Amino acid sequence: MKKKFMYSAVFAVVLILLSFYVYKSIIYYTVPYNPIKEYASESLVGFHFTKHPDGGESVDVKCQDTNSCDEALKYLSELNLVPLKQKAALKRFSKQEDTTHFTGELEFDQHKVILISDILEGNPTFLHFSSNIPGFKGGYYKIEESKFDYDYIYNLINGNGN
């Protein structure tokens, strides 16, 4: 009887560990998740968007008013994103060397910041998020069933309208 219980307990532990591994290695990368969506209801204090041309000088724009900041946050929170393994993202990014890219910085109250990077010119297919917010799920995300329109964001926060 004790052996049966011991084997059952070992089997249960192995099954739990295996399911955790499958979730972290496979399922996590198939479930849509936008890390900015959690912060869409908060008010932005500022938003910087920078264009880094290949071989040229960077151009930085900052939100001119609260409405533009909120509209940019809404746009970013509505993107359909799926987590992407870092190795796959770095492989894609390395193929795009010497190209214009963009970065963004969302600033919230209490010095909370979300950085968006690795936005490639053309048809960006992935983004990288990082933050100083505890528990923030940063990393690379693949853009699916939506499009990141960097011109729209750039014009919106530069005060050129929609």
N, C-alpha and C positions, 0 to 999 in steps of 0.2 A: 504494500500500500504506500509506504514512504517512497519507494522507487518511482512509482507511478506519478506521485505528486511532484517529485524532483524533476522527472522528465517533462512533465507538463509545464512546470515553472520555467525550465530552461527553454522549452519550445516557445513559450509565451514571450520571454525576453528576446529571443532571436527574432521572432516575428515582429515585435515592436521595433527593434533596431533596424530590421530590413525595411519595414514600411517607412520609417523615418528617412532612411537612405534613399529610397525610391522617390519620396516626396521632394527631398532636397536636390536630387540629381535630375529628376525628370519632370514631375508634375509641376513644381514651382515655376519652371520655365515655359509652361503652356497656359497658365492662368493669367488673363489680362489684369494688369495692376498699374495704376498711375500714382506714383508717390506724391505728386503735388495735389491730388484731389482732396486729401485730408486737410489741406491748408487753404482751400479755395474760399472758405467762409471768412478767413482772417483778412485784415486790411494790410495791404502792402505799404511800407514806409518808403520804399524806393525800388526801382528796377533799372539795372544797367544792362545794355545789350551792346556787345563789342564785335565789330567785324575785323578779322585779322587777314588781310589780303596776302597772298603769296608774294613775298619779297617787297611788300609795301608797309606803310605805317598803319597801325591800328586806328580805327575810328570808333569812338565810344559815344553812345547816346544814353540819356537818362530820362525817365518819365518826367513829363512837364506838369502833369496834374494827377490827382487821385483817380479820376475816372479812367484815364489811360492805363494806369497801373492795374486797376481792378479788371479792366477789359483784357489786358495781357495775361493776368493770372487766370481768368476764366478760360481764355483760349488754351493756355498750357494745360489746365486741369481737365479739359475735354479731349485731349489727345488719347487715342487708343494705343496703349503701350503694353508690351509683354517683356518680362525680365529676360535678359540675354546673358549667356555665360561670358565671363570676361575674356576668356581665351578666344572665343569666336569673334567677339567685338574687336579685340586688338588685331586679330588677323585681317578683318575687314578694314580697320582704320589704317593699318600699315600699307594696304594697297592704294590708299588715297593720299600718299605723300605729296608735298608741294602743291597744295590746293588751298583756296580760301576757306576759312572756317569761322564759326561764330561761337561766342560764349555769352552766357547770361548770368545775372546775379539777382535773385529775389531777396529783398530785405524786409523782414517783419519786425514787429515790436520786440522789445527785450533782446535785441542783438541776434535774433534768429536769422540765419542766412541759408538759402538753397542755391547752390551753384549748378549751372547747366553748361556742359562743355561737349566738345567733339561733334558739333553741329556742322556738317560738311555742306559746302555750297553745291548747288545742283538739286539733287533729290535726296535729302538726308533720310537715311533709313534707320539710324539709331542715334541715341543721345546718352550722355553720361550725367548722372545726378550725384551730388555729394552735399553734405550739410553738417552744420555744427549742432543740429537739433538731436537730442538723445532719442534713439529708437527709429530714426529716419532710415528708410530702406533705400540706400543709395546703390549705385552700380550702373551698369549699362542696360538700356531698355531699347527694344526694337519697336519702331513705329509700324503699326498694322491698321489697315482699313481707315487710315486718315493720313493727312499730309502735314508736315511742318512747314508753314509758310513764313520763312524768315523775313521776307520783304514786308509782309503784313505787320509783323511784330516791330520791325525796324521803323516803319512809317508811323505806326500807332504811337509808339513812345517818343518818337522824334517830333510829334505834334503835327504830322502831315495828314491826319484824319484816317478814316477806315479805308 
